[in-house]
Amino acid sequence: MAAVWRCMLALVVLMCLCSWGSTQVIGGAQSRPRPQRRPRKKPKVEPIDVIPPAQNIDIERMTGIWYLLNTASKCSYLINHGTKVEPTVMNLTRPADSSQTLSVSIKTRHNHQCWEILQVYDISPTPGRLTLKGPRPELNTDIMISDTDYDSYAVIFYQKRGQITLKLYGGFLK
Ligand SMILES: *[C@@H]1O[C@H](CO)[C@@H](O)[C@H](O)[C@H]1NC(C)=O
């Protein structure tokens, strides 16, 4: 009798092992707790902070006329329109009444019409950093002069709502 029980027990153990083994193979997820998915980290949208200014930018020496040579961005408009840039002239001046701002006049063409866009950039204490205030803080444009020789070229990053645009300016008449 004992031998029969032992045999039954062995059979039960074997069946258990088999079913455990098979669920392992067919669908381990059924018998085991699901591995908990880690909450996805939100990508940081501040790469402009990662790109340090190449030098101690002297804003005074940035004033004058700059020509837009090229623009790079992941923005779909620019991707669809290629790198063709409308002739654009940027005139940077320091207003006499404020040491903390930079006056910007941008003359460009849009829909076969000429436009002059007038803007005021706030000068940040960090060299090379400027801000174009939007109607709300999240609509601000952070501007960073990344590299320039003050004379023939300037590389400027613009970041608005996490979208970065890079503009290369030339200063032929400077
Ligand atoms: C640039 O702006 C300043 C100040 O408004 C002005 O005096 C100067 O004539 C402008 N330069 C050009 C080339 O438009």
The ligand as an SDF file (V2000), in Angstrom:
LIG
                    3D

 14 14  0  0  0  0  0  0  0  0999 V2000
   20.1710   99.2260  -38.0210 C   0  0  0  0  0  0  0  0  0  0  0  0
   19.3690   99.7990  -36.9760 O   0  0  0  0  0  0  0  0  0  0  0  0
   19.8400  101.0500  -36.5130 C   0  0  0  0  0  0  0  0  0  0  0  0
   18.9580  101.4610  -35.3510 C   0  0  0  0  0  0  0  0  0  0  0  0
   17.6170  101.3790  -35.6770 O   0  0  0  0  0  0  0  0  0  0  0  0
   19.8050  102.0610  -37.6340 C   0  0  0  0  0  0  0  0  0  0  0  0
   20.3240  103.2860  -37.1950 O   0  0  0  0  0  0  0  0  0  0  0  0
   20.6390  101.5410  -38.8000 C   0  0  0  0  0  0  0  0  0  0  0  0
   20.5170  102.4090  -39.9120 O   0  0  0  0  0  0  0  0  0  0  0  0
   20.1570  100.1480  -39.2040 C   0  0  0  0  0  0  0  0  0  0  0  0
   21.0270   99.6480  -40.2430 N   0  0  0  0  0  0  0  0  0  0  0  0
   20.5660   99.2850  -41.4320 C   0  0  0  0  0  0  0  0  0  0  0  0
   21.5840   98.8540  -42.4330 C   0  0  0  0  0  0  0  0  0  0  0  0
   19.3660   99.2690  -41.7100 O   0  0  0  0  0  0  0  0  0  0  0  0
  1  2  1  0
  1 10  1  0
  2  3  1  0
  3  4  1  0
  3  6  1  0
  4  5  1  0
  6  7  1  0
  6  8  1  0
  8  9  1  0
  8 10  1  0
 10 11  1  0
 11 12  1  0
 12 13  1  0
 12 14  2  0
M  END
$$$$
